C-alpha cells in the first residue's frame, strides 16, 4: 500500500515512523527546504536561533518514549524556566534537530509543494506526480481548504463542520543578534499584555555561541500588524522590550511571520478522515495541540492503519 504524507512537521514525521514500521510504502512531501515546520531554527550571522516553537512539555507516555530516545542521543535537553514549575524540553542544539533526527531514516522529499489532488495522485509545483492508496495531510486547515478548492474537490457537510471548528492565531517573530547576552533569568521570559509576549536568549538556552534573542509578538499584536512592513514591525517590537534588550546591544535582526502559529481551537479527536475518501487530516489542529499534540496526532493516525 502506498501512503503519501503531505507535511514533514511533527505530525507527518510521527505518522511516517509508525507506518514505515508497519511495512507500508511511505513518501513524505514538504514544500520547505527542510523538515520540521514550526520546529524551526535559523542561522543569522553565524548565530543560531529557534524562531518557531521555543520549547515543549511532555505529558503522555507515547511522547515520553520519543523524548527519552532523543535524550539518549543528546538531541533534546531540559530547560527550567523561572515562570514555569514543570520542566520544559528544547532541542539541545536547536529545535530543528528534533525533526531532523526523526526524519533521518524516512523517505522525505523537500521543495515539493503539493498543488493538486486528482485520481488518487498528488501533483507538485515541480510537476512530479505521486500515486497513493491513502493520503495523509498535515498542513494547517486553511491550506487544506485551498488545496481542495484548487483540486475541485468537495467537502461533505460533516467535513465542513469539523474543519470549521479549527482556528489559528498568527505570530510575528524577530531574531536579533547581540553584542552580548541578555541578563534574562533562565534565558526566557513570558510577558503579559504587551506587544511582545515572549523573549528567549538563545545563547543562554545553549544552542549558539553567539548572543542571539528571539522575540514573539502577542497574538493580538501579530494579527494587527501581520501585513505591515516587517522592518517597521521589528523596530517597534524591539523598542517595546528595551528594558531587556538595549538597542545599543543589537547588531542585526530578521523577521519571520507565522500565519498559522497556534491552533487555539481544535477538533477533539487526534485526526479526521474526509468522508467517503481515503484522505486523512492530522496536525496540531487536532487533539491537545502544540508540539506534543502534533506528535500524538500523527502517532494515533499511524496506528489507525
N, C-alpha and C positions, 0 to 999 in steps of 0.2 A: 504494500500500500504506500502510495506517495502522499506525503504531507508537506504542504508549503506553509511556512510561518512568515508572516509579514511583521517585521519589527524585531530588532535584536537588543531590546531592553531586558529588564529583569524577567518580565512575564514570558517573552518569546524564548529567551535562553533557558529559563526554568522548564518550560514545556518541552523544548527540544531535547534537553538532557534526559528527561523521562522517556520520551518517545524513541530516542536512539537506543536506550537501554532495552526497550521492548522489541527492538529489531525493525522498526519502521524506516522507510526511506525518507529522510527529512532534509529539507533545504530551507535555510533561514535567509530572508532577503531584508536588507535595510537600506534606506535612502541616504544615510550618512556616510561619512568617511571612515567611521569606526563603530564599534558596538557600544552599548550602554545607555543610549538615550540620555535621560537626565542624570544618570550616574556618570557625570562628566568632569573631566579635568583638562584644563588648557594650559599651554605654555605661553608666557609673556615675558620677553626679555630674559630668557633663560630661567625664569622663576615658574613655579607650578602653583596652580590654584584650582580648588574644587569650586566650580561656579554654578553647578546644579544642586542636586541633593548633597547636603552637608554631613549628615550622619543618619543613623537609623537605630531603632531598638529591636530587640528580639523577644517575642512573646510566645512563640509556638515551637514545639519540638521539631517540626519539619524544617523550619528556618534555622533553628539552632544547629541541626545536623550539618547544614551547609556552612554556617559560620564557623563551627568547630573545625571543619575540614579546611577552610580557608585560613583560620588562625594557625593551624599546624604548618601551613606553608608560608606563614608570615605575610599573608595578603591583607588581613584585617588586624585592627588594633582597637583596644578600648579607649574611650575618650570620656573623661569625667568633667561635665560642665557644672559650674557652681550653681546655676539656676535649675538644675535637674537632679533629682535624687537618684534615679535609676541610671545604671551605666548605659552609655551610648557607644556605638561602634562606627569606625571610619575605615576607609581604605588606607592601609599603613603608608603607602606611597602615592596616594591619590585615589579618589573614589572609582575612577575608571579601571583600576587594576582588578576590581572585583568582577565586573562583566567580562573583562579580557580573559581572566582565568577560567570563568565559566564557559567561554566560547572557544577555548584553546583546542578542544578536540571535536568541535562541531563544524558542520558544513555551512559556514556563514559567508554570504556574498554581500559586500558593501557597495555603495554607489549604485544601488539597484532600486530605484523608486518605482513602485507598482502604480500603474496608471489605469489599468483596465482588467476587469474580470469577465471572462467570456468562455462559455462552453468548457467548463472545468479546466480552464487555464488562466494564468495571470500573465499580463504583458507589462514589461517595464519600460521606462522612459528611453532606455538604451536600445529598445527593440527586441530584447530577448523574451522568449515565451517559455513558461514553466507549467507543465500539466500537473494536476493534482487530483487525488481522490477525496482528500479533506483539506480544507483551508482554515488556518488559524490567523486571525487579525488582531494585533495588539496595539494598534495606533489609537490616539485619542478619538473619541466618538465623532466629533465634527469632521475629522479627516476621513473616517469610515463612511460617513454620510455622503461626503463629496465623492469618494471612490465609487459608491453605489450609484450615485446620480450620473457620473461620467460613464458608468458601465450600463446605464439604462436598466438597472435592476430595481425592483420594487420591494419595499418593506411591508410586512403584514401590519395590521393594527396593533397586534401584541408587540411586534418588533418596535414599532414607533413608541409605544408606551414605555417599554424598557429603556430604550435609548434616551427618551425624553427625561428620564429620572436623573441622568448623569450630567453634572455640571462641573465646570472647571474655573479656576481663578488664574490670572496671569501673574508673572513675577519678572521684574527687571533686575538684572544682576550686574554689578560693576566690580571689576577686578582692578586693583591698584597695586603697583609695585612701589615699595617704600625704601627710604634710605636706611631706616632701622625699624625693628619690630615695635608693635604697639605694647602698651602695658595692660591690655585687657586681661583680667584674671582668668586663667584656664584657657585663654585663647578664643573664647566665644562669648558673645553677649546677645541676649534677646531684648529688644526694645518694644515698648508699648506706645500706641497712639502717636507715632511719628512716621514721617515719610519712609524711613529705613526701619525695618523690623528685625534685622539680623546683621551682625558683624562677626566674621571669622578671621583670625590671624593664621594663615596657612603655615607660616614659619613655626608658630607655637604648636600647631597641630602635628608638625614633624614631617610634612610631606614635601618641603622645599628648603633649600639652604639660603634662599634669598627672601628677605622680608616682603610678604605679599598679603593683601587682605581681600576678602570677598564681602561685599555688602549686598543684601537683598532688600528691595523695596517692599513695603506692605502691599497687600492685595488691592486695597483701595487706591493707593497712590499709583500702583502699576497700571490699573485699569484706566485711571485718569490720564496718565502720561504715556501710555503704551506706544502711540503712533507719533509722539513728538520727537524732535531732533535729539538723537542719542547723546550727543556731546553736551547739550544743554541740560538734559536729564541727569547725566553723570555728574556734572558740575553742581547741580542743585542737591543731589543725594549726598555727595561728599561734603559739601559745606554744612549740611544738616547734622553731620556727625563729627564736626571739627574738634569737639572736646575729646574724642577718641582717636581721630586721625587728623593730625595737624596738616594743613595744606602745604606747608613748607617741607613736609616729610614725603610728599608724593612725587615720584619720578615720572610715572606714566600710568594710563588707565585704559581699559577696554570695557565695552558694554555688550551684554547679551540679553535678548528678550525671549523669555519662555512664555509662549502664548497659553499653553495648557500645563501650567506648573503644578497645580494641585487640584485633585478631584475632590471638591468639597461636598458634593452629593453623589453617592454611588449606588449601584444596583447591589442588593444584599447578597446575591449568590456570587460564587467565585468566578463564574463565567456564564456565557449565554450562547445558545445555538439559535441562529437565524431559522425561523420556521420553514420547514419543508426543504431545507438545504443543508449540505454538508459544510457549512461555514460557521465557525465558532469565534466568539469575541472574548478577549481577555485583556487584562491590564490593571492599572491602578484605579480605574473607574469601577472595579468590581470588588466586593468583599470589604476588607478592612482598609484598603488604600495604602498609600505611601510605599516605601521600598519593600517592606515585608509583605504587604498586601499584594503588590505586583508579583512577587515571587510565588506566593501561595496561589494566586490566580492561575499562573502557568502550571504550577505543580499539580493542582487538582484537575485542571483540564487534561494534562498529560496522562494522568491516571484514569481519566474517563474513557480513553480509547482502549 
